[in-house]
Amino acid sequence: MQATIITIGDEILIGQIVDTNSAWMAQELNKIGVHVHEIMSISDDSDHIKSAFAKAESESDLVLITGGLGPTKDDVTKKTICEYFQDELVLNEQVLDHVTAIFEKYVKAPIVQMNKDQALVPSKAQIITNEYGTAPGMWLESNDTIFVSMPGVPFEMKNLMTNGVLPKVKSLGKLPFIYHRTILTAGQGESTIATRIEDWENSLPAQVKLAYLPSLGTVRLRLSSSGMDKSQVMKDVDHVVDQLYTIIDDIIVGEDTGDSMVQTVTQLLKEKEKTLAIAESCTGGKIASLITEIPGASQIFKGSTVTYATMSKVDVLQVNQGLIERDTVVSESVATAMALGVQQQFKSDYALATTGNAGPSKGDSDASIGTVYIGVATPSKSYALKFMMGNHRERVVQKSVNKALELLHKELLAIN
């Protein structure tokens, strides 16, 4: 089965909001064996919507639509659906009862006609109840293509998809099994890895596809296959992954099951029952922020400091001022002292520290823009390494975050 995802809303096209719905829907469809052929974001314009519908119908078996179902005049999706399907809006009593109940229970303002009009739906539509909102999901069919229209509010859409749409799609017939394994590497770039695995890549069976997914400091290698025989699909992918490990085991840092490097590191800390503290200067608290986003991080994360100004490194982390005067704040010695200082302050097993010039100006050091030192403190040693991260401020910061996590990951893997 092939699907098209259409998101409707000028707010997406002008960058006012980010379309997270499409990514989530694509992931969920992939899990049940539905291939996403195309994702479109279009304006709140009837002609544009109908044109997108026609294109999707000619290319896909399933069309998922979000947005444009609100009660205001700028929401035109329902009327356009009626025009496209040569249908008319009719009052659905079940939806009206649901809308009325929501207002009675949760909304202090009285229900008005505009809200009641949410119960007007195309007569040909099968209704999917929206437990968390007033706009229902609508399932329609045209020339063997299924159209499902849902509200654009993410938590409403996700509930409709999970409890209504996906089970109904699965019930239509047997879908192929899609299997991915994603190998997470660090320390070498995409082209270097491609050269190392060229012979292996050229020998991959036709049913197994390889994708390179590079990001700052890491490259993910995704191996994928699909078919009706689940065991054979898994066997094909697992076999080539085993071969890959023998070729680039030195740069493989784990398998990415949707987990980022910070999730991998956090899980390792939990498994090895170790704790972490962080002192950040040039990264401005971004490492700590990533870690605290993970549920259960309190088990392993003792705390952090953002010692951005020079004197905060002295006052908070007890870095020797003479050391700073001699080597400057962007130096191996200061990065090491910062890691040791935060390790002692929070009594953690491991500690990370970052200090550098992210730009655009040099700040309290003459080091070139892009110069970053990352300090690491373990139960038995401490050190700092120098990196040149380029001259783009955001990239310098993100690359520093990734490199710090990579260094910690290597230390944790070395634990017996």
HELIX and SHEET records of a PDB file:
HELIX    1   1 ASP A   10  LEU A   13  1                                   4    
HELIX    2   2 ASN A   21  LYS A   31  1                                  11    
HELIX    3   3 SER A   46  GLU A   59  1                                  14    
HELIX    4   4 THR A   77  TYR A   84  1                                   8    
HELIX    5   5 GLU A   93  TYR A  106  1                                  14    
HELIX    6   6 GLN A  113  LYS A  116  1                                   4    
HELIX    7   7 ASP A  117  ALA A  119  5                                   3    
HELIX    8   8 PRO A  154  LEU A  160  1                                   7    
HELIX    9   9 MET A  161  VAL A  165  3                                   5    
HELIX   10  10 LEU A  166  LYS A  170  1                                   5    
HELIX   11  11 GLU A  190  ARG A  196  1                                   7    
HELIX   12  12 GLU A  198  ASN A  202  1                                   5    
HELIX   13  13 LYS A  230  ILE A  248  1                                  19    
HELIX   14  14 MET A  261  GLU A  271  1                                  11    
HELIX   15  15 LYS A  286  THR A  292  1                                   7    
HELIX   16  16 ALA A  297  GLN A  299  5                                   3    
HELIX   17  17 THR A  310  ASP A  315  1                                   6    
HELIX   18  18 GLN A  321  ASP A  327  1                                   7    
HELIX   19  19 GLU A  332  PHE A  346  1                                  15    
HELIX   20  20 ARG A  393  LEU A  413  1                                  21    
SHEET    1   A 6 HIS A  35  ILE A  42  0                                        
SHEET    2   A 6 GLN A   2  ILE A   8  1                                        
SHEET    3   A 6 LEU A  62  THR A  66  1                                        
SHEET    4   A 6 THR A 145  MET A 150  1                                        
SHEET    5   A 6 GLY A 137  SER A 142 -1                                        
SHEET    6   A 6 GLN A 126  ILE A 128 -1                                        
SHEET    1   B 2 LEU A  89  LEU A  91  0                                        
SHEET    2   B 2 LEU A 120  PRO A 122 -1                                        
SHEET    1   C 4 LYS A 209  SER A 215  0                                        
SHEET    2   C 4 THR A 218  GLY A 227 -1                                        
SHEET    3   C 4 PHE A 177  ALA A 186 -1                                        
SHEET    4   C 4 ILE A 252  GLU A 255 -1                                        
SHEET    1   D 5 PHE A 301  VAL A 306  0                                        
SHEET    2   D 5 LEU A 276  GLU A 280  1                                        
SHEET    3   D 5 TYR A 350  GLY A 356  1                                        
SHEET    4   D 5 THR A 371  ALA A 377 -1                                        
SHEET    5   D 5 SER A 382  MET A 388 -1                                        
END                                                                             
